[in-house]
């Protein structure tokens, strides 16, 4: 326990030294554009296997974790993209543009990982390699979402009444996403043990942070003050907090591996 507490303190100092807040801000700039193709792809793939109505309700249900304001934004996005999935009324230029933005968003997130790993290489080949890894990561993420949809359907079918088990499943699922980020998004990632520890740490921080941010947004009437633009501000706040937590978990994973090498 003492070792873990010291590890968290070292990681916090390293997070500040590396100025990871700047990288989190950069990712939050591109992330809203990246959500469009990701939600569209997820709706198309998951809807093909499980039916669009079920998947649509599930996406909106997942959004409730982030509060009522962001749930409203996700609901509108899912409804609009649902129409596009049915009609295929999506300009080719828009598909290419948002797909490139999505790759750029994950590449930007990967820049922070490379700074943490200490493996930053600037070249066209390195950029193309990272872009390929971003595409592969999106595919892995879709497989993971399909698995989550299956578990959600199984949960609804069995109709468990326990409240603790859904919380554990949610914590495990979000931690698994972080582990996938650390292990597959950038080359030279930490060990599986390091990634698991970093993912679990980031998962715990996310569970704690979501309550804090939800209380803050409830106390500050962002949507009332800024109108429709307030929903985008809410999304940016959430993405920034999420990216900051992801980077902190990555530093925990890296510091864990570094200490094991020293020992």
Residue frames as qw, qx, qy, qz and C-alpha x, y, z in Angstrom:
[[0.000, 0.885, 0.466, 0.000, 0.00, 0.00, 0.00],
 [0.304, -0.798, 0.121, 0.507, 2.86, 2.37, 0.87],
 [0.424, -0.119, 0.614, 0.656, 4.59, 1.46, -2.40],
 [0.224, 0.618, 0.661, 0.363, 1.41, 2.24, -4.35],
 [0.127, -0.935, -0.255, 0.213, 0.97, 5.59, -2.56],
 [0.365, -0.608, 0.346, 0.614, 4.56, 6.56, -3.37],
 [0.392, 0.185, 0.705, 0.561, 4.03, 5.47, -6.96],
 [0.117, 0.822, 0.542, 0.131, 0.98, 7.74, -7.23],
 [0.232, -0.890, -0.002, 0.393, 2.93, 10.70, -5.81],
 [0.413, -0.334, 0.546, 0.648, 5.85, 10.16, -8.21],
 [0.320, 0.440, 0.718, 0.433, 3.41, 9.85, -11.10],
 [0.007, 0.923, 0.373, -0.098, 1.68, 13.10, -10.13],
 [0.297, -0.747, 0.249, 0.541, 5.01, 14.93, -10.07],
 [0.392, -0.063, 0.697, 0.597, 5.93, 13.45, -13.44],
 [0.242, 0.706, 0.644, 0.169, 2.51, 14.47, -14.86],
 [0.067, -0.956, -0.107, 0.265, 3.23, 18.06, -13.87],
 [0.400, -0.555, 0.462, 0.565, 6.84, 17.98, -15.07],
 [0.363, 0.133, 0.753, 0.533, 5.89, 16.67, -18.50],
 [0.264, 0.288, 0.012, -0.921, 3.06, 19.26, -18.73],
 [0.106, 0.217, 0.940, 0.239, 0.53, 16.62, -19.70],
 [0.221, 0.646, 0.499, -0.534, -2.27, 19.14, -19.24],
 [0.203, 0.570, -0.348, -0.716, -1.22, 20.70, -22.55],
 [0.088, 0.095, -0.918, -0.376, -1.51, 17.35, -24.32],
 [0.125, 0.449, 0.846, -0.259, -4.91, 16.75, -22.73],
 [0.237, 0.671, 0.164, -0.684, -6.07, 20.15, -24.00],
 [0.165, 0.406, -0.641, -0.631, -4.79, 19.36, -27.51],
 [0.010, -0.140, -0.978, -0.152, -6.69, 16.07, -27.58],
 [0.169, 0.570, 0.658, -0.463, -9.89, 17.71, -26.32],
 [0.216, 0.540, -0.200, -0.788, -9.73, 20.06, -29.33],
 [0.302, 0.233, -0.761, -0.524, -9.93, 17.22, -31.86],
 [0.127, 0.087, 0.961, -0.232, -12.02, 14.74, -29.87],
 [0.486, 0.441, 0.414, -0.631, -15.51, 16.22, -30.60],
 [0.537, 0.526, -0.406, -0.520, -14.87, 15.77, -34.34],
 [0.172, 0.277, -0.944, -0.053, -13.55, 12.26, -33.78],
 [0.399, 0.127, 0.755, -0.504, -16.76, 11.26, -31.97],
 [0.630, 0.420, -0.055, -0.650, -18.80, 11.62, -35.16],
 [0.609, 0.353, -0.660, -0.262, -17.18, 8.78, -37.16],
 [0.058, 0.185, -0.922, 0.335, -16.69, 6.65, -34.03],
 [0.486, 0.199, 0.569, -0.633, -20.37, 6.79, -33.06],
 [0.674, 0.433, -0.223, -0.556, -21.40, 6.27, -36.69],
 [0.433, 0.348, -0.828, -0.071, -19.15, 3.21, -37.08],
 [0.109, -0.057, 0.876, -0.467, -20.28, 1.80, -33.74],
 [0.600, 0.280, 0.313, -0.681, -23.95, 2.29, -34.62],
 [0.659, 0.431, -0.433, -0.439, -23.47, 0.63, -37.98],
 [0.373, 0.285, -0.880, 0.076, -21.49, -2.39, -36.76],
 [0.134, 0.029, 0.826, -0.547, -23.29, -3.00, -33.46],
 [0.580, 0.284, 0.188, -0.740, -26.66, -2.24, -35.00],
 [0.577, 0.321, -0.637, -0.397, -26.04, -4.82, -37.71],
 [0.346, 0.080, -0.918, 0.177, -25.59, -7.58, -35.11],
 [0.098, -0.284, -0.786, 0.540, -27.96, -6.49, -32.35],
 [0.030, 0.760, 0.608, 0.227, -30.42, -4.09, -33.98],
 [0.222, 0.448, -0.045, 0.865, -30.24, -0.30, -34.05],
 [0.475, -0.704, -0.168, -0.501, -33.01, 0.42, -31.49],
 [0.848, -0.464, -0.181, 0.180, -31.27, -1.66, -28.81],
 [0.667, 0.061, -0.062, 0.740, -27.82, -0.19, -29.53],
 [0.028, 0.632, 0.120, 0.765, -29.25, 3.34, -29.71],
 [0.617, -0.716, -0.143, -0.293, -30.79, 3.06, -26.25],
 [0.860, -0.288, -0.129, 0.400, -27.58, 1.59, -24.92],
 [0.478, 0.332, -0.022, 0.813, -25.46, 4.48, -26.20],
 [0.249, -0.690, -0.081, -0.675, -27.82, 6.98, -24.60],
 [0.807, -0.562, -0.174, -0.050, -27.77, 4.94, -21.39],
 [0.764, -0.036, -0.139, 0.629, -23.98, 5.02, -21.32],
 [0.197, 0.549, 0.030, 0.812, -24.20, 8.80, -21.67],
 [0.529, -0.759, -0.223, -0.308, -26.13, 9.10, -18.40],
 [0.790, -0.288, -0.223, 0.493, -22.88, 8.36, -16.59],
 [0.425, 0.140, 0.011, 0.895, -21.65, 11.82, -17.62],
 [0.059, 0.387, 0.364, -0.845, -24.70, 13.78, -16.44],
 [0.439, 0.646, 0.581, -0.228, -27.93, 15.07, -17.98],
 [0.217, 0.819, -0.176, -0.501, -26.35, 17.77, -20.17],
 [0.002, -0.456, 0.802, 0.387, -23.99, 15.45, -21.98],
 [0.393, 0.241, 0.885, -0.065, -26.72, 12.81, -22.18],
 [0.437, 0.749, 0.296, -0.400, -28.84, 15.28, -24.14],
 [0.184, 0.727, -0.492, -0.442, -25.97, 15.93, -26.54],
 [0.178, -0.207, 0.945, 0.183, -25.32, 12.21, -27.04],
 [0.466, 0.447, 0.718, -0.260, -29.05, 11.58, -27.56],
 [0.430, 0.791, 0.000, -0.436, -29.23, 14.16, -30.34],
 [0.072, 0.606, -0.715, -0.339, -26.04, 12.84, -31.95],
 [0.312, -0.007, 0.950, 0.021, -27.23, 9.24, -31.84],
 [0.502, 0.597, 0.534, -0.327, -30.64, 10.14, -33.29],
 [0.359, 0.800, -0.228, -0.424, -29.10, 12.16, -36.12],
 [0.009, 0.486, -0.840, -0.242, -26.50, 9.50, -36.92],
 [0.488, 0.185, 0.836, -0.169, -29.21, 6.85, -36.76],
 [0.560, 0.714, 0.202, -0.369, -30.97, 8.64, -39.61],
 [0.235, 0.737, -0.554, -0.309, -27.73, 8.74, -41.57],
 [0.286, -0.233, 0.929, 0.041, -27.17, 5.02, -41.01],
 [0.563, 0.423, 0.672, -0.232, -30.66, 4.26, -42.34],
 [0.518, 0.813, 0.138, -0.227, -30.50, 6.58, -45.36],
 [0.752, -0.039, 0.279, 0.597, -26.73, 6.49, -46.06],
 [0.249, 0.909, 0.190, 0.276, -27.10, 10.21, -46.80],
 [0.544, -0.720, 0.158, 0.401, -23.52, 11.04, -45.86],
 [0.474, 0.846, -0.234, -0.061, -21.28, 13.01, -48.29],
 [0.914, 0.126, -0.167, 0.347, -18.08, 11.22, -49.18],
 [0.296, 0.620, -0.279, 0.671, -16.06, 14.35, -48.41],
 [0.523, -0.639, 0.214, -0.522, -17.56, 14.49, -44.90],
 [0.979, -0.202, -0.022, 0.006, -16.71, 10.84, -44.29],
 [0.745, 0.340, -0.204, 0.536, -13.10, 11.36, -45.38],
 [0.016, 0.694, -0.234, 0.681, -12.78, 14.59, -43.39],
 [0.664, -0.579, 0.207, -0.424, -14.12, 13.22, -40.11],
 [0.985, -0.048, -0.082, 0.145, -12.18, 9.98, -40.52],
 [0.573, 0.466, -0.260, 0.622, -8.94, 11.93, -40.93],
 [0.257, -0.674, 0.248, -0.647, -9.82, 14.07, -37.91],
 [0.900, -0.388, 0.030, -0.198, -10.46, 10.89, -35.93],
 [0.883, 0.148, -0.167, 0.413, -7.02, 9.52, -36.87],
 [0.258, 0.610, -0.238, 0.711, -5.48, 12.90, -36.05],
 [0.568, -0.653, 0.124, -0.485, -7.19, 12.89, -32.63],
 [0.960, -0.271, 0.024, 0.066, -5.74, 9.48, -31.73],
 [0.702, 0.390, -0.165, 0.573, -2.36, 10.53, -33.12],
 [0.077, -0.720, 0.209, -0.657, -2.49, 13.57, -30.85],
 [0.801, -0.527, 0.123, -0.255, -3.30, 11.36, -27.88],
 [0.953, 0.060, -0.060, 0.289, -0.41, 9.13, -28.92],
 [0.362, 0.686, -0.257, 0.577, 1.98, 12.11, -28.84],
 [0.470, -0.693, 0.302, -0.455, 1.44, 12.35, -25.12],
 [0.972, -0.200, 0.127, 0.000, 2.16, 8.64, -24.72],
 [0.779, 0.428, -0.133, 0.438, 5.35, 8.99, -26.73],
 [0.014, 0.756, -0.324, 0.568, 6.47, 11.84, -24.47],
 [0.738, -0.525, 0.292, -0.309, 5.80, 9.67, -21.43],
 [0.982, 0.027, 0.106, 0.152, 7.53, 6.63, -22.93],
 [0.286, -0.751, 0.401, 0.441, 10.43, 8.86, -24.08],
 [0.575, 0.072, 0.709, 0.402, 10.23, 7.57, -27.65],
 [0.366, 0.816, 0.184, -0.409, 9.33, 10.63, -29.71],
 [0.480, -0.068, 0.593, 0.643, 10.42, 10.30, -33.37],
 [0.351, 0.718, 0.132, -0.587, 9.53, 13.03, -35.88],
 [0.087, -0.236, 0.752, 0.609, 9.29, 11.78, -39.49],
 [0.618, 0.134, -0.282, -0.722, 6.71, 11.04, -42.15],
 [0.552, 0.059, -0.828, -0.077, 7.27, 7.33, -41.69],
 [0.110, -0.095, -0.781, 0.608, 6.66, 7.60, -37.95],
 [0.414, 0.170, 0.175, -0.877, 3.46, 9.59, -38.57],
 [0.657, 0.131, -0.526, -0.524, 2.19, 7.02, -41.08],
 [0.421, 0.015, -0.883, 0.206, 3.04, 4.21, -38.68],
 [0.090, 0.143, 0.623, -0.764, 1.18, 5.93, -35.86],
 [0.538, 0.164, -0.116, -0.818, -1.80, 6.58, -38.16],
 [0.606, 0.063, -0.750, -0.258, -1.92, 2.88, -39.01],
 [0.249, -0.092, -0.839, 0.476, -1.86, 2.01, -35.32],
 [0.300, 0.140, 0.308, -0.892, -4.69, 4.49, -34.75],
 [0.644, 0.106, -0.419, -0.632, -6.80, 2.75, -37.41],
 [0.536, -0.005, -0.841, 0.074, -6.04, -0.66, -35.87],
 [0.030, -0.068, -0.668, 0.740, -6.92, 0.75, -32.47],
 [0.513, 0.086, 0.002, -0.854, -10.31, 1.90, -33.77],
 [0.689, 0.048, -0.638, -0.340, -10.97, -1.64, -35.02],
 [0.376, -0.035, -0.826, 0.418, -9.96, -3.10, -31.64],
 [0.191, 0.060, 0.409, -0.890, -12.23, -0.57, -29.95],
 [0.636, 0.037, -0.285, -0.716, -15.16, -1.66, -32.12],
 [0.620, -0.024, -0.784, -0.005, -14.61, -5.30, -31.14],
 [0.171, -0.062, -0.692, 0.699, -14.56, -4.21, -27.52],
 [0.405, 0.052, 0.116, -0.905, -17.82, -2.24, -27.96],
 [0.684, -0.007, -0.576, -0.448, -19.43, -5.31, -29.53],
 [0.471, -0.066, -0.815, 0.331, -18.40, -7.28, -26.45],
 [0.069, 0.071, 0.477, -0.873, -19.88, -4.64, -24.17],
 [0.570, 0.020, -0.208, -0.795, -23.14, -4.66, -26.11],
 [0.654, -0.044, -0.742, -0.141, -23.29, -8.44, -25.75],
 [0.301, -0.099, -0.738, 0.595, -22.71, -8.21, -21.99],
 [0.274, 0.046, 0.207, -0.938, -25.34, -5.49, -21.70],
 [0.662, -0.023, -0.438, -0.608, -27.85, -7.65, -23.53],
 [0.584, -0.078, -0.793, 0.156, -27.00, -10.63, -21.32],
 [0.085, -0.049, -0.572, 0.814, -27.37, -8.46, -18.23],
 [0.472, 0.018, -0.012, -0.882, -30.80, -7.24, -19.34],
 [0.686, -0.025, -0.633, -0.358, -31.86, -10.80, -20.13],
 [0.504, -0.100, -0.777, 0.363, -30.83, -12.18, -16.74],
 [0.347, -0.732, -0.201, -0.551, -32.37, -9.18, -14.92],
 [0.576, -0.154, -0.558, 0.577, -30.05, -9.08, -11.93],
 [0.266, -0.895, -0.282, -0.222, -31.13, -6.76, -9.13],
 [0.689, -0.425, -0.098, 0.579, -27.71, -6.27, -7.56],
 [0.153, 0.988, 0.011, -0.007, -26.40, -2.69, -7.62],
 [0.462, -0.700, 0.464, 0.284, -22.81, -3.53, -6.78],
 [0.713, 0.078, 0.602, 0.350, -22.23, -5.83, -9.72],
 [0.470, 0.803, 0.281, 0.234, -23.15, -3.23, -12.40],
 [0.138, -0.963, 0.226, 0.052, -20.73, -0.78, -10.75],
 [0.621, -0.438, 0.586, 0.283, -17.97, -3.37, -10.81],
 [0.678, 0.407, 0.529, 0.309, -18.72, -4.18, -14.45],
 [0.258, 0.954, 0.098, 0.116, -18.63, -0.47, -15.34],
 [0.338, -0.835, 0.407, 0.153, -15.33, 0.04, -13.50],
 [0.700, -0.152, 0.629, 0.303, -13.84, -3.05, -15.17],
 [0.603, 0.626, 0.432, 0.240, -15.02, -2.00, -18.63],
 [0.137, 0.986, -0.071, 0.064, -13.66, 1.56, -18.41],
 [0.486, -0.675, 0.521, 0.193, -10.36, 0.28, -16.96],
 [0.751, 0.136, 0.579, 0.286, -10.12, -2.20, -19.84],
 [0.455, 0.856, 0.183, 0.164, -10.49, 0.67, -22.33],
 [0.153, -0.928, 0.338, 0.039, -7.56, 2.45, -20.67],
 [0.678, -0.335, 0.614, 0.227, -5.46, -0.72, -20.81],
 [0.696, 0.508, 0.442, 0.249, -6.22, -1.00, -24.52],
 [0.187, 0.978, -0.066, 0.063, -5.08, 2.60, -24.97],
 [0.363, -0.784, 0.494, 0.099, -1.78, 2.01, -23.19],
 [0.710, -0.171, 0.656, 0.188, -1.01, -1.31, -24.82],
 [0.624, 0.388, 0.604, 0.308, -1.98, -0.84, -28.46],
 [0.266, 0.938, 0.188, -0.116, -2.14, 2.85, -29.41],
 [0.159, 0.893, -0.421, -0.003, 1.60, 3.57, -29.40],
 [0.852, 0.226, -0.423, 0.210, 4.63, 1.33, -29.95],
 [0.385, 0.311, -0.577, 0.649, 6.96, 0.65, -27.05],
 [0.569, -0.599, -0.116, -0.552, 4.16, 0.47, -24.49],
 [0.316, -0.506, 0.688, -0.414, 4.67, -0.65, -20.87],
 [0.100, 0.050, -0.994, 0.005, 4.31, -4.27, -19.80],
 [0.450, -0.447, -0.654, -0.413, 0.92, -5.89, -19.32],
 [0.490, -0.486, -0.582, 0.431, 1.30, -5.60, -15.54],
 [0.188, -0.215, -0.087, 0.954, 2.11, -1.93, -15.84],
 [0.234, -0.204, -0.473, -0.825, -0.79, -1.33, -18.22],
 [0.487, -0.493, -0.711, -0.118, -3.20, -3.18, -15.92],
 [0.400, -0.463, -0.443, 0.655, -2.08, -1.14, -12.92],
 [0.055, -0.119, 0.129, 0.983, -2.27, 2.10, -14.88],
 [0.314, -0.315, -0.630, -0.637, -5.69, 1.18, -16.28],
 [0.471, -0.542, -0.681, 0.142, -7.07, 0.33, -12.84],
 [0.298, -0.373, -0.261, 0.839, -5.69, 3.57, -11.40],
 [0.097, -0.017, -0.323, -0.941, -7.20, 5.61, -14.22],
 [0.382, -0.422, -0.739, -0.362, -10.50, 3.74, -13.81],
 [0.407, -0.548, -0.580, 0.444, -10.66, 4.63, -10.10],
 [0.159, -0.282, -0.025, 0.946, -9.83, 8.25, -10.86],
 [0.186, -0.200, -0.557, -0.784, -12.52, 8.37, -13.53],
 [0.401, -0.548, -0.732, -0.055, -15.17, 7.03, -11.15],
 [0.346, -0.549, -0.373, 0.663, -14.16, 9.71, -8.65],
 [0.125, -0.178, 0.213, 0.953, -13.78, 12.52, -11.20],
 [0.135, -0.387, -0.693, -0.593, -17.13, 11.92, -12.88],
 [0.338, -0.701, -0.606, 0.168, -18.92, 12.66, -9.61],
 [0.313, -0.507, -0.088, 0.799, -16.90, 15.84, -9.07],
 [0.056, -0.013, 0.467, 0.883, -17.43, 17.10, -12.63],
 [0.200, -0.531, -0.752, -0.335, -21.13, 16.22, -12.52],
 [0.326, -0.715, -0.464, 0.410, -21.54, 18.22, -9.28],
 [0.248, -0.365, 0.138, 0.886, -19.60, 21.13, -10.78],
 [0.039, -0.178, -0.614, -0.768, -21.70, 21.20, -13.94],
 [0.264, -0.640, -0.717, -0.076, -24.86, 20.94, -11.85],
 [0.321, -0.675, -0.295, 0.595, -23.75, 23.96, -9.79],
 [0.067, -0.439, 0.298, 0.845, -22.69, 25.97, -12.85],
 [0.620, 0.563, 0.483, -0.258, -25.57, 26.41, -15.34],
 [0.289, -0.323, 0.569, 0.698, -23.31, 26.17, -18.39],
 [0.197, 0.382, 0.792, 0.434, -26.08, 25.20, -20.80],
 [0.014, -0.847, -0.500, 0.180, -28.41, 27.89, -19.46],
 [0.190, -0.765, 0.129, 0.601, -25.76, 30.59, -19.91],
 [0.105, -0.426, 0.632, 0.639, -24.32, 29.55, -23.27],
 [0.741, 0.359, -0.007, -0.567, -27.32, 27.80, -24.82],
 [0.963, 0.265, -0.032, -0.044, -26.56, 25.13, -27.42],
 [0.459, 0.662, -0.498, 0.322, -22.85, 26.02, -27.32],
 [0.474, -0.582, 0.515, -0.414, -22.91, 25.07, -23.64],
 [0.978, -0.006, 0.169, -0.121, -23.30, 21.40, -24.61],
 [0.743, 0.532, -0.263, 0.309, -20.05, 21.59, -26.55],
 [0.041, -0.708, 0.497, -0.500, -18.36, 23.20, -23.55],
 [0.800, -0.350, 0.364, -0.323, -19.63, 20.38, -21.34],
 [0.965, 0.249, -0.010, 0.083, -18.22, 17.86, -23.82],
 [0.464, 0.681, -0.379, 0.420, -14.85, 19.65, -23.89],
 [0.396, -0.639, 0.484, -0.448, -14.67, 19.64, -20.10],
 [0.932, -0.145, 0.281, -0.175, -15.36, 15.92, -20.00],
 [0.862, 0.442, -0.127, 0.214, -12.84, 15.11, -22.74],
 [0.182, 0.747, -0.456, 0.448, -10.15, 17.19, -21.04],
 [0.605, -0.505, 0.486, -0.379, -10.71, 15.49, -17.68],
 [0.980, 0.083, 0.169, -0.069, -10.76, 12.08, -19.35],
 [0.698, 0.597, -0.257, 0.300, -7.54, 12.76, -21.29],
 [0.101, -0.729, 0.510, -0.445, -5.80, 14.05, -18.16],
 [0.795, -0.320, 0.434, -0.278, -6.76, 10.85, -16.33],
 [0.941, 0.333, -0.002, 0.061, -5.64, 8.68, -19.25],
 [0.452, 0.696, -0.402, 0.386, -2.21, 10.35, -19.24],
 [0.397, -0.624, 0.528, -0.417, -1.88, 9.99, -15.47],
 [0.938, -0.086, 0.300, -0.153, -2.64, 6.26, -15.72],
 [0.805, 0.531, -0.167, 0.205, -0.05, 6.00, -18.50],
 [0.111, 0.734, -0.514, 0.429, 2.57, 7.61, -16.26],
 [0.716, -0.413, 0.456, -0.330, 1.67, 5.20, -13.45],
 [0.974, 0.202, 0.107, 0.010, 2.23, 2.29, -15.86],
 [0.588, 0.667, -0.296, 0.348, 5.55, 3.73, -17.06],
 [0.196, -0.704, 0.513, -0.450, 6.78, 4.52, -13.54],
 [0.888, -0.246, 0.317, -0.226, 5.84, 1.01, -12.39],
 [0.920, 0.340, -0.030, 0.192, 7.93, -0.56, -15.14],
 [0.305, 0.764, -0.372, 0.431, 10.82, 1.86, -14.49],
 [0.487, -0.619, 0.482, -0.385, 10.92, 0.95, -10.79],
 [0.971, -0.045, 0.223, -0.072, 10.86, -2.77, -11.60],
 [0.752, 0.555, -0.190, 0.301, 13.86, -2.33, -13.90],
 [0.010, -0.763, 0.454, -0.460, 15.76, -0.45, -11.20],
 [0.730, -0.424, 0.440, -0.305, 15.02, -3.13, -8.62]]
